[in-house]
Amino acid sequence: MVALLSCKKEKKAQASLPTCIKTEIASDSTLVVKTQVIKGQVHYWLNTGAAAWDGPEFIVDGNCNEVCQLPVWTLPPCFSDYNPNGWTQVWP
């Protein structure tokens, strides 16, 4: 019963995401998506876990245009626009 409820919850969460984000989810089963609203626009942190392996992670807008790239060793100036504790996980 729990698996059925969590499946419905995941489908509902994915239904509210932009098409380009759904495409990213479909191509990477390990993807974690977090959101934060910046200046009235929803931004999506596509957390692939790449940072743990010396790879970048990306923050994109609702059209999947990159707005910030998070390298491994230092936070870029664009990250200062975000509240580090203000992210809400929306997938999975």
Buried (B, 14 or more C-beta within 10 A) or exposed (E): EEEEEEEEEEEEBBEEBBEBBBEBBEEEEEBBBBBBEBEEEBBBBBBBEBBEEEEEBBBBBBEBEEBBEBEEEEEEEEEEEBEEEEBEEBBB
